[in-house]
Amino acid sequence: MISPASTSHPAQLSPGRLAELILESSADFAILTLDLEGIITSWNSSAEAVMGWSPGEALGQDACMIFTPEDRASGACQGEMSAARLEGRAVDERWHLRKDGTRFWGAGSMTRLEDKESGAHLGYVKIVRDRTEQHEAGQRLRRSEERFRTLFGIRTVGVMVWGPGLELVEVNDAFLQMTGFSREEALGKTWQDLTPAEFFPASMKAVSEMGAADENTPYQKQCFRKDGSRWWGLFAARRMNEQEVVELVLDITEQRLAEQAARESDQRFRHLTELSPALVWLSDPDGKLIYLNQHYYDLTGSTPEDAVGHGWASAVAVHPDDLPRVRAAWDDAHAREVPFDLEFRLRRNDGQYRWYSSRATPQRDGAGRLIGWLGSNADVTPMKEAERVLRASAETLEQQVAERTADRNRMWRLSSDIMLVADFDARIEAVNPAWTSVLGWSQEELIGSDFMRLVHPDDVASTLAEVGRLMEGLTTLKFENRYRRKDGDYRWLSWTAMPDERFIHAVGRDIQAEKEQAETLRQTEEALRQSQKMEAVGQLTGGIAHDFNNLLTGITGSLELLSTRVTQGRLGNLERYVSAAQAAATRAAALTHRLLAFSRRQTLDPRPINANRLIQEMEELIRRTTGPQIIVETVLHAELWTTLCDPNQLENALLNLCINARDAMPEGGRLTIETVNAAIDERGARMRDMQPGEYVVICVTDTGTGMSPDVIAHAFDPFFTTKPAGQGTGLGLSMIYGFAKQSSGQVRIRSQEGHGTTMRLYLPRSRETAAGDAARAVLADAPRAERGQTVLVVDDEPTVRMLITEVLDGLGYAAIEAADGASGLAVLRSDARIDLLVSDVGLPGGMNGRQMADAARQFRPHLKVLFITGFAENAIARHGYLEPGMHVLTKPFPLETLATRIRTIISDEVTE
């Protein structure tokens, strides 16, 4: 420390003492000097304050002790001294170590220290400043921007701005896509023009709410499209200011159609079940009945109040003796979520019980979760009666032949199942009367005939195979085929058969009703699945609306606060609200460009570009973005061709590829950026889905995790991402693909899981010479106009015209305004001096900006034109590019950029 008594005028101090005072008074800077070997020779008090070591502890130590272990291992310390020795100064920003082992982000430099007189190299001076807080603030800002980019990824909501007369003064592209109108057709329309008359009351209510509370309750209504068809929308509005109201709309046509389809599907399901002879029912996952068809109520005499809300285990119609079995079987099926299949008795409304075969299948949603049970009960009383008769006959057969014969005859006569005795050649020996009741054939028509002539042609082969099994002595327990009725129809029969030495004895149960029941069940299951699918679509649409409302909260909140402060006269510190709005607008514009990129609709400003130079200028940014754990290499072709593309979009594409490569190497690795020239022939072009020709190829290769073939197949799909939720939008590669295709190029992937990935970006060769990059303009420093220079500004938006003319006036240009193409063309037809035409593309009156410019060039062939627009329509460019003398500037844009572009275009400083 320096005492007050020891202070002197700086001119009175020796150089050494003056240097010592400077070192000690640099409160924010840790300053240390090193000898040629990197040993610390001096250590100021700020170094002790920042890093914790006292001078006594630091002097004589290797300066590498303040570097992190990983930087020491990579030789960063020696590299910094080497750079300072060779270049005189090495700038450094990295993590450094304190004495207690904690880290801080240090920014500074190392400078070569030499004798002024002899020039001898004496050592080094290292200056470090603690910038941890600023570094972490920057990191937080980048993370915040990433979150906002993700939030702004929704592009399915229409936006309308209504003027004081409730006429449209602005709409977004989503609204135009919903309605089919062009922007020129939509602007100026009132809500009455777009709304069917039956929805006027709902709209009037919304307008009334706006007058009372400056916002309305979200409501649904139909609107007209351009072609006269209708669509459903969910609308919500809020007043922006005294003159304008902003209204948001979500197209819910699919949701409404899904709801209607679900209702129709439910009606069809109920109609089918009402026609079914079986008892059809639905239950919830726990087995509580939620629906039974009318046949159940007619049969049992029950009411919905008696049955709905209860299960079969507690249904009053179940026979008391069967109830324990029903409960046990149901509990087992419910616990294991397997089909339920049981026979039990149900009481009819006349008090009698009949046997029913109850079958139910578990119903699941798309995720496999149990959502209910669908079942049916078929009357099997005749079969049970036949079984009873068979059992009774078997029990008495050995004791009383006469009774056995009588029982058999009764069963033979009374059974509703058909019975058959035939030899192994299929000749019928005996049939029971059920053949007549079931199939219509009499005993006389069947005895002695071949039963195979009654079998359905499609079932002949399987029936012969089953007869062969019987000839081998095997028993048929269940075999199904179709037999022809006398009237020509076929009915399904289920056979049980047993052979003896000479004959086949068979019983066939009519299962036609069961087959029809099964088909009904299949149709109802399909109807239920379709209903669930429609419901899922509706839920998805509602989810998008929820997310969009969350997104709007941040924007509308900033606007409300700004409006409130101005109304209250509290004008101080308004900049933060303006800055927040500008930042949001910038992020929204960036997202719009990304969305337009993968849809191949963004405005390109193609120029001859030296890709090597662009990569070299981005190299430092890429290294900082990828981090120290990634080794970045560049292998640039010495004689690389010039390419024609938008340099800003190329920078975005290259940075996205490098970020993806970084994310594929979580443990670190090597990232290589390579440029080559490539001549693609017809065969190679077909393999890459591109046009043959000469291309500049930019390759980005990583040593990361690689991609599976399935991931490669979907990599360019919009919103496809393999990153965890919240860490990626899935737009990066889509944007790159859109940019490459719109630039008449291509992008291709070569990857293998565990062996890294190579992304190849093909861009067309240009024969023009690449121009150098201009520095970013500042509005106050923009070049001034020459005397008499005049600019014609054509835009239908008064605010835009006002801003542009203000800029022109400030730069000394004379400005002429026009609100539409016809007015602008009239000025251009006059003898007025026009040095530049600045025009929007979308103009009212039937003539857009490009048509106006083309018409003007008929009599002003050298007219210079600057289009300002949001995205490239066919009306702007031919085959994706502008004609010589025509330029484009994408909205929104900084005013200083506009000023510089105007001046450079007029002065012919922009490469044509």
SVG drawing of the C-alpha trace seen along z (x, -y; Angstrom):
<svg xmlns="http://www.w3.org/2000/svg" viewBox="-94 -20 114 122">
<polyline fill="none" stroke="black" stroke-width="0.4" points="0.0,0.0 1.1,-3.6 0.9,-6.1 -0.3,-9.7 3.0,-11.1 4.8,-9.2 2.8,-10.6 4.5,-12.8 3.8,-14.3 4.1,-11.5 6.8,-13.5 8.9,-13.3 8.8,-9.5 11.3,-7.1 10.0,-4.9 10.2,-1.8 8.3,-3.5 5.7,-4.8 5.2,-1.3 4.8,0.1 2.1,-2.5 0.3,-1.7 0.3,2.0 -1.0,1.5 -3.7,-1.0 -5.4,1.2 -8.1,2.2 -10.2,4.1 -7.3,5.8 -5.1,8.7 -1.6,7.9 1.3,10.3 4.6,10.5 6.4,13.7 9.9,14.5 10.8,16.4 10.0,19.7 6.5,18.6 7.6,18.1 5.7,15.4 8.0,12.4 5.4,9.8 1.8,10.0 -0.3,6.9 -2.8,6.6 -5.8,7.0 -4.3,10.4 -4.5,11.4 -8.0,10.0 -9.2,11.8 -7.3,15.1 -6.6,15.4 -2.8,16.1 -0.7,13.5 2.4,12.2 4.5,14.3 2.6,17.4 2.5,16.5 6.0,15.2 8.3,17.9 5.4,20.2 4.5,21.4 1.9,19.1 0.1,22.1 -1.3,22.6 -4.1,20.1 -5.3,22.2 -7.8,25.0 -6.6,28.6 -8.1,29.3 -6.5,26.1 -3.2,27.1 -3.5,30.6 -4.3,29.1 -1.3,26.8 -3.3,23.6 -0.9,21.8 2.2,22.5 0.1,21.7 -0.8,18.3 2.9,17.5 3.9,18.8 1.3,16.6 2.4,13.5 6.1,14.2 5.4,14.6 2.7,12.0 3.4,9.6 0.0,10.0 -2.4,12.9 -6.1,12.1 -7.7,14.7 -11.1,15.4 -11.5,18.6 -12.1,20.2 -9.3,19.6 -8.6,21.1 -8.5,19.3 -6.5,20.5 -9.5,22.1 -10.2,24.2 -13.2,22.2 -13.3,20.9 -13.9,17.5 -14.3,16.4 -11.3,14.2 -10.9,11.9 -7.6,10.3 -4.4,10.7 -0.7,11.7 1.8,9.2 5.5,9.8 7.7,7.8 11.0,6.6 13.8,4.1 12.9,0.9 16.5,0.0 18.0,3.4 14.8,5.1 15.7,8.2 12.8,10.4 12.5,10.2 9.3,12.1 5.5,11.5 2.8,9.3 -0.6,11.0 -3.6,8.9 -6.8,10.7 -10.2,9.2 -13.0,11.1 -15.9,11.2 -17.8,14.1 -21.0,12.2 -21.1,10.8 -20.3,14.2 -23.0,15.9 -25.4,13.1 -24.6,13.7 -25.3,17.4 -28.6,16.7 -29.5,14.4 -28.7,17.0 -30.8,19.6 -33.7,17.1 -33.5,16.4 -33.6,20.2 -36.8,20.5 -38.4,17.6 -37.5,19.2 -39.2,22.4 -42.3,20.6 -42.7,18.7 -42.7,22.0 -46.5,22.1 -47.6,21.2 -51.3,22.3 -53.0,19.2 -54.4,16.4 -54.0,12.8 -56.3,10.0 -56.1,6.3 -59.4,4.4 -59.5,0.6 -61.8,-2.0 -64.6,-1.0 -64.1,2.7 -62.4,3.3 -59.4,5.4 -56.2,3.3 -53.7,6.2 -53.7,10.0 -51.0,12.7 -50.2,15.5 -51.9,18.1 -55.2,16.2 -54.7,16.0 -54.1,19.7 -57.2,20.4 -59.4,18.2 -57.8,18.5 -57.8,14.7 -54.8,12.8 -53.6,10.0 -55.0,7.4 -58.4,9.2 -58.6,9.5 -57.6,6.0 -60.6,3.7 -63.2,6.5 -65.5,6.2 -66.5,9.0 -69.9,8.9 -68.2,9.7 -66.6,12.8 -69.4,14.1 -72.5,16.1 -75.7,14.3 -76.6,16.9 -73.4,16.1 -74.1,12.3 -75.5,12.5 -72.3,14.2 -70.1,11.6 -72.3,8.7 -71.9,10.0 -68.1,10.1 -68.1,6.5 -70.3,5.4 -67.9,7.1 -65.0,5.2 -66.7,1.9 -67.3,2.7 -64.1,4.4 -61.5,4.0 -61.5,7.8 -64.1,10.5 -64.8,14.0 -63.4,16.6 -66.2,17.8 -66.7,20.1 -68.3,19.3 -68.2,20.2 -66.5,17.9 -66.5,17.8 -63.5,18.7 -62.7,17.1 -64.4,19.9 -67.6,19.6 -67.0,22.7 -67.1,22.4 -64.6,23.1 -64.9,23.1 -62.7,20.8 -62.1,20.1 -61.8,16.3 -60.5,14.0 -59.9,10.3 -58.3,7.5 -58.1,3.8 -54.6,2.6 -55.3,-1.1 -58.1,-3.6 -58.2,-2.8 -57.3,0.8 -58.4,4.2 -56.3,7.4 -58.1,10.7 -56.7,14.2 -58.3,17.2 -57.5,20.9 -58.9,23.0 -60.9,25.7 -62.6,27.1 -61.0,30.5 -62.0,30.5 -65.6,29.7 -65.6,32.3 -64.1,34.8 -66.8,34.0 -69.5,34.5 -67.8,37.7 -67.7,38.9 -71.4,38.2 -72.2,40.0 -69.9,42.9 -71.7,43.2 -75.1,43.1 -74.0,45.9 -72.7,48.0 -76.0,47.7 -78.0,48.4 -76.0,51.6 -76.4,52.7 -80.1,52.1 -80.4,54.3 -78.3,57.1 -80.2,60.1 -77.6,60.4 -77.3,58.4 -74.6,55.7 -73.1,53.8 -70.3,51.3 -68.6,50.9 -66.0,48.6 -62.5,50.1 -63.9,51.3 -66.8,53.1 -69.6,50.7 -72.1,50.8 -72.5,47.6 -74.6,48.8 -76.9,51.8 -78.9,52.1 -82.6,52.1 -82.7,55.9 -81.4,56.3 -84.2,54.1 -86.9,55.9 -85.6,59.3 -85.1,58.6 -87.7,56.0 -85.1,53.9 -84.7,50.1 -81.5,48.1 -81.7,47.1 -81.6,50.7 -78.6,51.7 -76.4,48.7 -73.7,47.9 -73.6,51.6 -71.6,54.5 -72.5,58.0 -71.4,59.2 -74.2,57.3 -76.8,57.3 -80.2,58.3 -80.9,60.3 -78.1,62.9 -79.3,66.2 -78.3,66.3 -76.6,69.7 -74.4,68.3 -73.5,65.1 -70.4,66.4 -69.0,67.8 -69.7,64.6 -68.0,62.6 -64.9,64.8 -64.5,65.0 -65.0,61.2 -62.5,60.4 -59.9,62.7 -60.5,61.1 -60.5,57.6 -57.3,58.2 -55.4,59.7 -57.1,57.4 -57.8,60.5 -61.1,61.3 -64.0,62.4 -65.9,65.6 -68.5,67.3 -71.9,68.9 -74.5,68.1 -78.3,67.6 -80.2,64.3 -83.8,63.8 -86.4,62.8 -89.1,60.4 -91.5,63.3 -89.5,64.7 -87.8,67.6 -84.1,68.0 -82.2,68.6 -78.6,69.5 -76.3,66.9 -72.7,67.0 -71.2,63.7 -68.0,62.6 -66.2,59.3 -62.9,57.8 -60.9,55.1 -60.8,51.8 -57.6,49.8 -56.5,46.4 -53.6,45.6 -51.2,45.9 -52.4,49.3 -54.3,48.2 -57.5,50.0 -60.5,47.6 -63.4,50.0 -65.0,53.3 -67.2,54.1 -69.2,57.3 -72.2,59.3 -74.4,62.0 -75.8,64.7 -78.7,67.0 -77.2,70.6 -80.2,72.2 -80.8,74.6 -77.2,75.8 -77.4,76.2 -80.6,78.1 -79.0,80.4 -76.0,80.9 -78.3,81.7 -80.2,84.2 -76.9,85.8 -75.7,86.1 -79.0,87.6 -78.9,90.1 -75.4,91.1 -76.1,91.7 -79.1,94.1 -77.7,95.8 -76.1,98.8 -79.0,99.4 -82.1,99.2 -81.7,99.6 -85.3,98.8 -85.0,95.5 -81.7,94.8 -83.2,95.3 -86.2,93.1 -84.0,90.4 -81.9,90.5 -84.9,90.3 -86.2,87.4 -82.9,85.6 -82.8,86.5 -86.2,85.0 -86.2,82.1 -82.6,80.8 -82.2,77.5 -78.7,78.7 -78.5,80.8 -77.4,84.4 -75.8,86.5 -74.7,90.1 -72.7,90.7 -70.1,93.2 -66.5,92.2 -67.5,91.7 -69.8,88.8 -73.0,90.7 -75.7,89.7 -77.2,92.5 -79.5,90.6 -80.4,87.0 -82.6,85.5 -85.5,83.1 -83.4,80.1 -82.0,80.3 -85.5,79.2 -85.8,76.3 -82.3,75.1 -81.5,75.8 -84.9,76.6 -84.0,80.0 -86.3,83.0 -85.1,86.4 -86.1,88.0 -84.0,85.4 -80.9,86.1 -80.8,89.9 -78.4,91.6 -77.0,88.3 -73.5,86.9 -73.2,84.3 -70.3,82.7 -72.7,81.3 -74.1,79.1 -70.7,77.7 -69.8,74.2 -67.2,74.4 -64.7,72.4 -65.0,74.9 -64.7,78.2 -60.9,78.6 -60.9,78.1 -64.0,80.4 -62.3,83.2 -59.2,82.7 -61.4,83.0 -63.1,86.2 -59.6,87.6 -58.8,87.0 -62.0,88.8 -61.0,91.8 -57.8,91.9 -59.8,92.3 -59.4,88.7 -62.3,86.8 -63.5,83.4 -64.2,81.1 -64.9,77.9 -64.9,77.6 -66.7,74.8 -68.0,74.7 -70.9,73.5 -73.8,75.6 -76.3,74.6 -79.9,74.1 -82.6,75.3 -83.4,71.7 -79.8,71.3 -78.4,69.3 -75.5,70.6 -75.3,70.9 -72.3,71.4 -72.3,74.6 -69.9,75.7 -69.4,79.5 -68.5,82.0 -67.9,85.5 -66.7,88.9 -66.0,91.9 -66.6,95.6 -65.6,98.4 -68.1,97.6 -69.7,94.2 -69.2,90.6 -71.5,89.4 -71.7,85.6 -73.6,82.8 -73.7,79.3 -74.6,76.2 -76.0,73.3 -73.5,70.5 -74.8,68.1 -75.9,65.6 -72.6,65.8 -70.8,65.1 -73.0,62.1 -72.5,61.1 -68.7,61.3 -68.9,59.2 -71.1,56.7 -68.6,56.6 -65.8,56.0 -67.7,53.1 -68.6,51.6 -64.9,51.9 -63.9,50.1 -66.5,47.4 -65.3,47.0 -61.6,46.7 -62.7,44.1 -64.5,42.1 -61.4,42.2 -59.3,41.0 -61.6,38.1 -61.6,37.2 -57.7,37.2 -57.7,34.8 -59.9,32.5 -57.7,32.7 -54.6,31.9 -56.3,28.8 -57.2,27.7 -53.7,28.2 -52.4,25.9 -54.8,23.2 -53.7,23.5 -50.0,23.2 -50.7,20.2 -52.6,18.4 -49.6,18.9 -47.4,17.4 -49.6,14.3 -49.4,13.5 -45.8,12.2 -46.5,10.0 -49.8,8.5 -48.5,8.0 -45.6,5.8 -48.0,3.8 -50.4,3.3 -47.7,2.1 -46.4,-0.4 -49.9,-1.7 -50.6,-2.0 -47.4,-4.0 -48.1,-6.4 -51.7,-6.9 -50.5,-7.6 -47.9,-10.0 -45.1,-7.9 -42.7,-8.3 -39.5,-7.5 -37.8,-4.1 -40.1,-3.3 -37.1,-2.1 -37.2,1.3 -40.7,1.9 -39.7,0.7 -36.6,2.8 -38.6,5.9 -41.0,5.3 -38.1,4.9 -36.4,8.0 -39.6,10.0 -40.1,8.6 -36.5,9.6 -37.0,13.1 -40.3,13.4 -38.7,12.2 -35.9,14.7 -38.4,17.5 -40.4,16.5 -37.3,16.7 -36.6,20.2 -40.2,21.4 -40.1,19.8 -36.7,21.5 -38.0,25.0 -41.1,24.2 -38.8,22.7 -40.5,19.4 -38.1,17.0 -36.6,14.0 -33.2,14.8 -30.6,12.1 -28.2,14.1 -24.7,12.8 -21.4,14.2 -19.8,15.5 -16.3,16.8 -17.3,19.7 -13.7,20.0 -13.7,16.4 -17.1,16.7 -15.9,19.8 -12.7,18.1 -14.7,15.2 -17.0,17.5 -14.3,19.8 -13.9,17.9 -17.7,17.8 -17.9,21.6 -15.1,22.3 -16.8,20.3 -20.1,21.9 -18.9,25.5 -16.7,25.0 -13.2,26.0 -14.0,29.8 -14.5,29.7 -11.5,29.5 -12.4,27.4 -10.5,28.0 -10.9,26.3 -9.7,27.9 -10.4,25.3 -9.8,25.8 -7.1,23.4 -8.9,22.6 -12.5,22.9 -15.1,21.6 -17.4,18.7 -20.9,19.7 -24.2,17.8 -26.4,17.7 -27.6,15.6 -24.6,15.1 -26.8,14.6 -28.7,17.8 -25.4,19.6 -24.0,18.4 -27.2,19.6 -27.0,23.0 -23.3,23.5 -23.8,22.5 -26.8,24.8 -24.7,27.7 -21.9,27.0 -24.3,26.8 -25.9,30.1 -22.3,31.6 -21.5,30.3 -24.7,31.8 -23.7,35.1 -20.4,35.1 -21.4,34.6 -18.0,36.0 -16.0,33.9 -14.5,34.7 -13.4,33.3 -15.4,31.1 -14.0,30.6 -15.3,28.1 -14.1,28.8 -14.7,27.1 -14.3,28.8 -15.3,28.2 -17.6,30.8 -18.8,31.4 -22.0,33.5 -22.9,35.6 -26.4,37.0 -25.9,40.2 -24.6,38.4 -27.4,35.8 -30.1,38.6 -28.5,40.2 -28.6,36.9 -31.9,35.6 -30.5,32.5 -29.6,30.9 -26.3,31.8 -23.7,29.1 -20.8,27.5 -21.2,27.0 -19.3,25.7 -19.6,28.4 -19.3,27.5 -18.8,30.6 -19.3,30.6 -18.0,33.8 -18.1,34.8 -16.9,37.8 -20.1,38.0 -22.9,40.6 -24.0,40.8 -27.6,41.5 -29.6,44.6 -31.2,45.1 -34.6,44.2 -33.3,40.9 -31.7,40.1 -34.9,40.7 -36.8,38.2 -34.0,35.7 -35.3,33.0 -38.9,33.4 -40.2,30.2 -40.3,30.4 -38.5,33.8 -35.9,33.9 -34.0,36.5 -33.2,34.0 -35.0,34.1 -38.2,32.1 -37.6,28.4 -34.0,28.6 -34.8,28.5 -37.6,27.3 -36.8,29.7 -36.5,26.7 -32.8,26.5 -32.2,29.1 -35.6,28.3 -34.4,24.7 -31.1,25.8 -32.9,28.1 -35.3,25.3 -32.4,22.9 -30.4,25.4 -33.3,26.3 -34.3,22.6 -30.7,21.8 -30.9,24.6 -28.7,26.8 -29.0,29.8 -28.0,31.2 -27.2,34.8 -26.3,36.9 -23.7,39.7 -23.8,41.2 -23.4,44.5 -24.3,45.0 -21.2,44.7 -19.0,43.5 -20.0,39.8 -21.8,37.9 -20.9,35.9 -23.4,33.2 -22.7,32.1 -24.2,28.8 -24.2,28.3 -24.4,24.8 -24.3,23.8 -21.1,22.3 -21.1,18.7 -18.9,17.3 -19.0,13.8 -16.3,12.5 -17.2,12.5 -17.5,9.1 -16.2,8.1 -18.5,7.8 -19.7,4.3 -19.6,3.1 -22.9,2.7 -24.3,-0.7 -25.3,-3.2 -28.2,-5.5 -26.4,-8.6 -23.4,-7.8 -25.2,-6.9 -24.0,-8.7 -25.8,-11.8 -27.7,-12.3 -26.4,-14.4 -28.4,-17.4 -31.7,-16.7 -31.7,-12.9 -35.2,-11.6 -36.8,-8.4 -40.3,-7.2 -41.8,-5.3 -44.8,-3.0 -46.5,-1.2 -50.1,-0.8 -49.2,-1.1 -49.0,-4.7 -46.8,-4.0 -44.2,-2.3 -44.3,-5.2 -43.9,-7.7 -40.9,-5.8 -39.1,-5.5 -39.7,-9.2 -38.4,-10.3 -35.2,-8.4 -34.9,-9.8 -35.6,-13.3 -32.9,-13.0 -30.4,-11.8 -31.2,-14.7 -33.2,-12.8 -36.4,-14.2 -39.2,-11.7 -42.4,-11.1 -45.1,-8.9 -47.7,-6.6 -50.2,-4.3 -50.8,-1.8 -49.3,-0.5 -51.4,-2.7 -50.4,-5.9 -46.8,-4.9 -46.9,-4.1 -48.4,-7.5 -45.5,-9.2 -43.1,-7.0 -44.8,-8.0 -44.2,-11.6 -41.0,-13.5 -40.1,-13.7 -36.5,-12.7 -36.6,-9.2 -33.2,-7.8 -34.7,-4.8 -38.1,-3.1 -38.7,-1.6 -41.8,0.5 -43.7,3.1 -44.7,6.2 -48.2,6.6 -50.1,3.5 -53.9,2.9 -55.6,2.0 -54.8,5.1 -51.2,4.2 -48.4,5.5 -44.9,4.0 -43.2,6.3 -45.8,5.6 -45.4,1.8 -41.6,2.1 -41.8,4.2 -44.2,1.7 -42.0,-1.3 -38.9,0.3 -40.7,0.2 -40.1,-3.6 -37.4,-3.8 -35.2,-0.8 -32.4,-1.6 -34.7,-2.2 -33.2,-0.9 -35.7,0.9 -35.6,1.9 -38.4,4.3 -39.3,4.5 -41.3,7.5 -41.8,10.3 -41.2,13.3 -40.5,14.2 -43.6,14.8 -43.5,15.6 -44.4,12.0 -41.0,10.9 -38.5,13.1 -38.1,15.3 -36.9,18.8 -35.8,17.6 -33.6,14.6 -34.1,11.0 -33.3,9.3 -30.3,6.9 -30.9,3.5 -33.6,5.1 -32.8,5.7 -34.8,7.0 -34.8,6.1 -36.7,8.4 -39.2,6.9 -38.6,6.1 -35.3,4.3 -33.2,1.7 -33.6,-1.8 -29.8,-2.2 -29.8,0.9 -32.4,-0.7 -30.4,-4.0 -27.2,-2.3 -29.0,-0.1 -30.6,-3.1 -27.4,-5.0 -25.3,-2.0 -28.0,-1.1 -28.2,-4.7 -24.4,-4.9 -24.1,-1.5 -22.1,-0.1 -24.2,3.1 -23.0,5.8 -25.6,6.3"/>
</svg>
